[in-house]
């Protein structure tokens, strides 16, 4: 690629035009990562609900970490409000407290 073409591509990116499809590819990767993290969070919550006894404390830690990571992934995608996800996944208050969140459904 010539220097002139590189400059044209850089200029196009600065102006919001993406001739290479890079933005579409990035959006696809973000969506894929968000979906994978959401599945991990849902799986961790399912394991927590099935856990009893001493194992439950470990599952509670894992669920809190998975939900926290899911929230971070959502924030990286520009989604800042997590209340709908908390309700949809039925995230228990104890998980939210464990991850240090004050965002319970009751507040």
C-alpha positions as CSV (number, residue, x, y, z in Angstrom):
1,X,0.0,0.0,0.0
2,X,1.4,3.4,-0.9
3,X,1.8,6.2,1.5
4,X,-0.9,8.1,-0.2
5,X,-3.4,5.2,0.3
6,X,-2.3,5.0,4.0
7,X,-2.9,8.7,4.5
8,X,-6.3,8.4,2.8
9,X,-7.3,5.5,5.1
10,X,-6.2,7.4,8.2
11,X,-8.1,10.5,7.1
12,X,-11.2,8.4,6.4
13,X,-11.0,6.8,9.9
14,X,-10.7,10.2,11.5
15,X,-13.8,11.4,9.6
16,X,-15.8,8.4,10.7
17,X,-15.6,6.5,7.4
18,X,-14.1,3.0,7.8
19,X,-13.1,1.6,4.4
20,X,-11.6,-1.6,5.9
21,X,-14.5,-2.8,8.0
22,X,-12.3,-2.6,11.1
23,X,-15.0,-1.1,13.2
24,X,-17.5,-3.8,12.2
25,X,-14.9,-6.5,13.2
26,X,-14.2,-4.8,16.5
27,X,-18.0,-4.6,17.2
28,X,-18.3,-8.3,16.5
29,X,-15.4,-9.1,18.8
30,X,-17.0,-7.0,21.6
31,X,-20.3,-8.7,21.1
32,X,-18.7,-12.1,21.2
33,X,-16.8,-11.3,24.4
34,X,-19.9,-9.9,26.0
35,X,-21.9,-13.0,25.2
36,X,-19.2,-15.3,26.5
37,X,-18.9,-13.4,29.7
38,X,-22.7,-13.4,30.1
39,X,-22.7,-17.2,29.7
40,X,-20.0,-17.5,32.3
41,X,-22.0,-15.3,34.7
42,X,-25.2,-17.3,34.2
43,X,-23.4,-20.6,34.6
44,X,-21.7,-19.4,37.9
45,X,-25.1,-18.3,39.2
46,X,-26.6,-21.7,38.3
47,X,-23.8,-23.5,40.1
48,X,-24.3,-21.2,43.2
49,X,-28.0,-22.1,43.3
50,X,-27.2,-25.8,43.2
51,X,-24.4,-25.6,45.8
52,X,-24.8,-26.5,49.5
53,X,-22.6,-26.7,52.5
54,X,-19.0,-25.7,52.4
55,X,-18.8,-25.7,48.6
56,X,-21.4,-22.9,48.6
57,X,-18.9,-20.3,49.9
58,X,-16.6,-21.1,47.0
59,X,-19.4,-20.9,44.5
60,X,-20.5,-17.6,46.0
61,X,-17.0,-16.2,45.4
62,X,-17.0,-17.5,41.8
63,X,-20.4,-16.1,41.1
64,X,-19.4,-12.7,42.5
65,X,-16.3,-12.6,40.3
66,X,-18.2,-13.7,37.2
67,X,-20.9,-11.1,37.7
68,X,-18.3,-8.4,38.3
69,X,-16.4,-9.4,35.1
70,X,-19.7,-9.3,33.2
71,X,-20.4,-5.8,34.5
72,X,-16.9,-4.7,33.5
73,X,-17.4,-6.2,30.0
74,X,-20.7,-4.4,29.7
75,X,-19.2,-1.1,30.7
76,X,-16.5,-1.6,28.1
77,X,-19.3,-1.9,25.5
78,X,-20.8,1.4,26.8
79,X,-23.6,-0.2,28.9
80,X,-23.5,1.4,32.3
81,X,-26.8,0.4,33.9
82,X,-26.8,-3.1,35.2
83,X,-30.2,-3.2,36.9
84,X,-31.9,-5.0,34.0
85,X,-29.2,-7.7,34.0
86,X,-29.4,-8.1,37.8
87,X,-33.2,-8.7,37.4
88,X,-32.9,-10.9,34.3
89,X,-30.3,-13.2,35.9
90,X,-31.9,-13.0,39.3
91,X,-28.6,-12.1,40.9
92,X,-28.9,-12.6,44.6
93,X,-28.1,-9.6,46.9
94,X,-25.4,-11.7,48.6
95,X,-23.6,-11.9,45.3
96,X,-23.8,-8.2,44.8
97,X,-22.6,-7.6,48.4
98,X,-19.7,-10.0,47.9
99,X,-18.6,-8.1,44.8
100,X,-18.8,-4.8,46.7
101,X,-21.8,-3.4,44.9
102,X,-24.4,-1.1,46.5
103,X,-26.7,-1.7,43.4
104,X,-29.3,-4.1,44.8
105,X,-32.8,-4.2,43.4
106,X,-34.2,-2.9,46.6
107,X,-32.3,0.4,46.6
